[in-house]
Amino acid sequence: MANDKEKTNFPAVPGWFDISTPDSAQTRAFYQEIFGWTINALDDTYAMVSSGDGPPSGGIGQAGPESPYVGVVPYFPVADVEAALAQAEKLGGSVKMPPQDTPAGRIAVFTDPDGNNVGVMSS
């Protein structure tokens, strides 16, 4: 196990979630109906979701042939996306989506040793 200086401090609660799907229109309608989410489509490929009038807490995106993953990914806030990815790799994970800048901050996705997709984000 890594010593305390090498650990990345992950909050226990995701700061964002993302659902990547081959049919985003159908998925948006499904989650809007089941949870009553407010859907704000930015374009044909991505929509922000929130509960009622609150700020967005996630998104639903259109997966294409080049998409790095399909499914639900929780994003955990970290101070340094690159450091978190390096630590994930050191512990047996692998990078699924390299770091990239978004309007909400820097994000990346890794898989844990069991193959689960996990995202990291920094503002």
N, C-alpha and C positions, 0 to 999 in steps of 0.2 A: 504494500500500500504506500502511496506517496506521502511524504512528510507534509506538515501543515503549510510550509512555504510553497509547495508545488500544487496544492489543491486549488481548484477554481471554485469560488464561492457561488453556488447556484441557489437562488431562492427556491423554496419549495413549491411555489405557484408560478405557472407559465405567465410570461408577460404578453404573449400573443399565441394564436393558433392559426394554422393554415390547413385548408382542405384542398388538395389537388385532385382533380377528377376529369375523366374523359368527357363528361357531359355536365358542364358547370351550370347551365340553365336548369336542368332537372334537379341537380343537387341544391342549388339556391332555393328552388321552390319547396323541396323536401324539408330543409331545415327551417325555412320560414314558416311552414305549416306546423311542424312538430314543436318548435320552440318559440314561435312568434318573433323571431329575429327581424330586426330592421335591416333590409338589404339595400346597399348603395352601390350599384354597378358603376364602376369607373369606366369600363368599356366592355366589349364582348368577351374579354378574357379574364377579368378579375373584378370581384366585388368585395367591399368591406361590409362586415356584419357587426351589429351591436344589439344590445337589449334595450328596447325602447328608445329613449332620447339620449342615452349615454354615449360616451365616446366609443369608437370601434375597438373591438377586442380580438378580432380575427378577420380572416378573409377566405374566400372560396375562389379558386383559380382553375382555369382551363388547362388540363394537362395535354400536351402534344407529344409527338414522337421523340422530341429532344428533352422532355421534362426529366429532371433528375429523380423524381419519385411520384407515386400516386398514393393517396391516403391522407391521414391526419398526422400533422406534425405539431407538437407543442414547442414553442420557442421560449427559452429561459434567458433572462437578462444576465449578461456578464460584462465585466469591465473591458475585456479585450477578446474579441472574436478569434483572432489568430492564436492567442495563447490557449483558449479553451479547446480549439481544434487540435493543437499540438498535444495537449494533455489527454484528450480523448484517444488520439492515435497511440500515445504512450501506454494507455491502459487497455489497448486491444480493439478500439473502435477504428472506423475508417471514414474519411471524408466522402460525403455523398454529393454535396453541393458546395463548391468553394466560396469563400467570402465574396460578398457583393454589396454594393451600396444601394439602398432603397430610400424613398422619401421618409420612411420611419426610422432609418438608421442602417447600420451594417448588420448583415445576417449571413448565416451559413448553416448547413445541415451535416450531421454525421450519423453513422449507424453505430449502435453499441455492439458489444460482442455477440448479442443474440440476434442482431439484424434489425432492431427497432430504429426508426428514424427519429432523431432529436435535433431540434434547432437551437441555435444560440443567437442572441441579438444584443447590440449595443447602440446607444443613441449618440 
